Amino acid sequence: MSIKAFFVDFYGTIVHEDGEVIKKITKIICDTGKVENPSEVDSFWWKDFQTMFMNSYGDTFETQRALEEKSLEHTLEQFESSADAKELSEMMFAHWVNPPIFEDSKEFFEKSPLPVYVVSNIDTADILEAMDFHGLKAAGVFTSEDAKSYKPRKELFELALKKSGLNADEVIHIGDSLSSDVKGANSLGIRALWLNRFGKEIPEGVESITSLLGAFEVIKNE
């Protein structure tokens, strides 16, 4: 069956991840708390967030904003930091609604021969504001908040298929995460392209592209 649409991740794929703002927040925690090595802060914060993130679905679902603020509160407590969790959270949220965009993203949206649906682990209002900021128009936008579940779980992909009226073998999902995007999509029988912008080693069996525009060549050669 021919491919009828692209599903595309957003943060890390269309726009930059929040790595730079995380560095700034980590430095603030180090400057205001009891920290021997900044990597300890990153490690604790990430593990705490991931634990809550993976357990957030269905009746236990919490928004990305709620999870980020909780994980920051836990991190400040862990390292006895006097910084304010809400203030640090606002730094994160400011990035989410106004993230720097990758150079090829606007061209991808403008020139795609297929409809583009955004499928993202984020709160709906934040991604809509970010897309509006960059003038990006999609055929549809599906978020973890809509699905009450985060990738790599199946619910968000299932919602995107249902709402778009497409079958798993009619779409290609593009994303920068091997776990959330590639494994998540594949678990539902959706073909995935790993967006490997930074020349990382490609795992066996993973189909990759180095630019969003590379997806056009993939479908052209079908």
Order of alpha helices (4+ residues) and beta strands (2+ residues): beta-alpha-alpha-alpha-alpha-alpha-beta-alpha-beta-alpha-alpha-beta-beta-beta-alpha
